[in-house]
């Protein structure tokens, strides 16, 4: 449902704003994206692990997380404002449109995202999927509906979409706060030793988060520096569409896989459930990928119009990379759950450096096509290294990485059960 909502919202925004303004909106979104990558210290992920090991209470951890979120977001915004003129000149060097007011406004999203993620991870720890889903829906659906109304009815342009996003986040946070408070209220708590332990655990996730964010969005940033706004729009939309489509299945699996493994001390069980998750995810995404490769061109023409057809080729190029890297993301949940988050940045570093080199060499010549190839090669490398590291630290056989007939049968049975299809029909 959210995927369809996002597609509809994306179509309306793209058609209403046009390629140039849609490109400026993509550049604007880089600000909270990089603020989260470099400023969110991953205490929320550490909280899941420490709660799973029963080292701290729920009310205490909620207070700590929100206190740290406010502190870090304040520091990030202050640093951005300190270098505001330089950053503004770099981001919007290829346009004459005045983006000052919008740039100041989007800074308000940073603390809201941090607090929203705190409550999301608390619900993930509790494996409360229903409440977590409702929180996600309120954010996405609320932001989309309000943003579209302000964009289409009041003709507020990018400002309307941005305001809708802020309101959607606020609604989601209020809902998450009320639900978590009913379980256990926040307790003022400050224990330097615990914070230090969480910081050490979270630091590896922090490094992995920075490198992982750069892996996904480095080419977006480079496109903003090298290319015109319309080309930025085509590339960012192709990447966003590929990411949204291929992230649904592993996103759902990883939401529960990480806390489940962090609560278990059974190594065999942990490796078996991770491998099965990988094979099922890969199977589904291969089927999705083949279908999308066939229908993407008429779909873009139908939804976005002929002006956005240049996004099709970058989508085709990056799609295999998305399928592989999203399937391999389950290994990241495994590494985090067994207390080895230090492996995450090590896995991502070399592919990121190679992506940067390829992008810098190819983008001035091939534009968004060069950016697409750099992302594809980097994604393949991340997948190969993730599988290799998992294989090395476990006792599994190499054949267990391959999709088998039992996986196919499981998927068919799962679909039949969900659609209430009886055998013989």
ABEGO torsion letter per residue (X at the ends): XAAAAAAAAAAAAAAAAEAAAAAAAAAAAAAAAAAAAAABAGAAAAAAAAAAAGABBAAAAAAAAAAAAAAAAAAAAAAAAAAAAAAAAAAAAABABBAAAAAAAAAAAAAAAAAAAAAAAAAAAAGBAAAAAAAAAAAAAAAAAAAAAAAAAAGAEAAAAAAAAAAAAAAAAAAAAAAAAAABBBBBBBBAAAAAAAAAAAAAAAAAAAAAAAAAAAAAAAAAAABBAAAAAAAAAAAAAAAAAAAAAAAAAAAAAAAAAAABABAAAAAAAAAAAAAAAAAAAAAAAAAAAAAAAAAAAAAAEAAAAAAAAAAAAAAAAAAAAAAAAAAAAAAAAAGBAAAAAAAAAAAAAAAAAAAAAAAAAAEAAAAAAAAAAAAAAAAAAAAAAAAAABABBAAAABBBAAAAAAAAAAAAAAAGBBBGX
